[in-house]
Amino acid sequence: MFNKKSKKPAKIMFFDIEPTGDGTNIKHCILEAHFEIWEQTETVMTKVSEFYCKLRPREDVVFQARNNGYINRNKAEQYRHDITASDNRHTFRKFVAWLDCNIDYKDKNSRLIPIAYNIEFDKRLLKNWFRKNGRKDFDYFFFLWDWCLLKHAAVDMLITGEYEELKNMKLGTVCEHYNFNIDKEKTHTASYDVSLLILLWNRLVNGR
């Protein structure tokens, strides 16, 4: 996979976000996120950089999560008092600085290709993070087109006739279907889920 215009390896960004909710409500926030940038050619995939963050939600977000049944509401309670969690604005500034280090200002084609399991879900949360911090330059860092490994896996299974065998299309279930060794205690943690995304990418796209 090359960037045809720049003749350089494409930069892809695997990421997973663990939020309080699905991002449809402005009060939904990111609790934990992991991002990894890789360079992908036709034969080689090389890791470039990674960024991990754990965010401390505001008290009103924890209240909303507790009383409205948001996903990860228990984690929201824990992270509110976690001394290793950081505040939103400080972490976002560090994240943007990290992105800046991996983008060539002179080359618009050096933008990142975002890859997630359910890309619509995770990308919506990521865009909301930019909006909450007053940034309107999301498209400066990322190509408009992206990659949804959930849909890619579903198509692969439909072609092979295996789709009906699965009880659901959760990331862990799909990875087990492809005979990956899964630690179920670590699923739904951002860093571990990104490691599963990379395994899935290599299986579906690189044929490994």
Secondary structure, 3 states (H helix, E strand, C coil): CEECCCCEEEEEEEEEEEECCCCCCCCCCEEEEEEEEEEECCCCEEEEEEEEEEECCCHHHHHHHHHHCCCCHHHHHHHHCCCCCECHHHHHHHHHHHHHHCCCCCCHHHCEEEEECCHHHHHHHHHHHHHHCCCCCHHHHECCCCEEHHHHHHHHHHHHCCHHHCCCCCHHHHHHHCCCCCCCCCCCCHHHHHHHHHHHHHHHCCCC
